[in-house]
Amino acid sequence: IIGRIYPIFGICLIIMALGVAIGIFTHSEYQIPEIWSNFTNMHPKATPIWSVMFITVACGAISGFHATQSPLMARCMKSEKQGHFVFYGAMVAEGVIALIWAAAGCSIYEVTDGLSTGLSAILANGQSAAIYDVCSKTMGGVGVALAMIGVIVCPITSGDTAFRSARLTLADWFGIDQGKFTKRLILCVPLLAVGAFVGHLDYTIIWRYFSWTNQTLAMIVLWTASMFLFKEKKNYWITAVPATFMSAVSMTYFFYAKECLNLGTKVAYPVGIIIAAVFFGIFMYATRKQTKAAN
């Protein structure tokens, strides 16, 4: 049932993003900073850009979470040819939306001594408060209505797809048929119980773990796709290069972040790059080994 209204949710979120973009340019008081004139770390606490930015942007950069939805989407498509438009198109669209919101954060809020103090202040009240504030300033009353929809819709759709994907994944692992309602409950009840427990934890911490897990999952999927493309004798570089990059992102954050190993940038930067290089080396070794075996 909820799948029938998903398109409406999607349209609302796209309209909200477009409204924010138009609102920025129609309000003379909002100026998007020139990137080359402000190519510095503007975080008030000097949090390093690499690789925290990619973890923070999360789905707007690259999304392992979206990769987990491929079994669901594949069952909804009539042809494999639709995959390019559905998956690639969705990620490009989300990337554009992420850029719009990044532009809003840079242009609307006060910058003090080269630091984004205004944005940090509004985010202290929660991400929903920032969404409400941006929509209100760029679109007025209409923006407030769209912001309310967005704040409600995003958790609902994310939660629904996450639980649904987890249920189907577990069903595939353990061979539990999902045709009967009772079989679905066997997996739904414990999953919802875990969700209820997580829901009482600090979401600022949960989000950081989710973001890192999301990017790490993207890394794994990219390496998997690279090997698949190699075996299919297709251009695997289109995924192997991003896989190497995301390996560096994920591993650097794991060694740097306070909620992970908290070893600082002096350790995290070189270790992250080295591990990414090792992963790339393992992949190249595996491809050459299979090539020799085939010959």
Buried (B, 14 or more C-beta within 10 A) or exposed (E): EEEEEBEEBBEBBEBBBBBBBEBBEEEEEBEBBEEEEEEEBBBBEEEBEBBBBBBBBBBBBBBBBBBBBBEEBEEEEEEEEBBEEBBEEBBEBBBBBBBBBBBBBBBBBEBEEEBBBBBBEBBEEEBBBBBBBBBBBBBEEBBBBBBBBBBEBBEEBEEEBBBBBBBBEBBEEEEBEBEEEEEBEBBBEEBBEEEEEEEEEEEEEEBBBBBBBBBBBBBBBBBEBBBEBBEEEEEBEEBBEBBBBBBBBBBBBBBBBEEBBEEEBEBBBEBBBEBBEEBBEEBEEBBEEEEEEEE
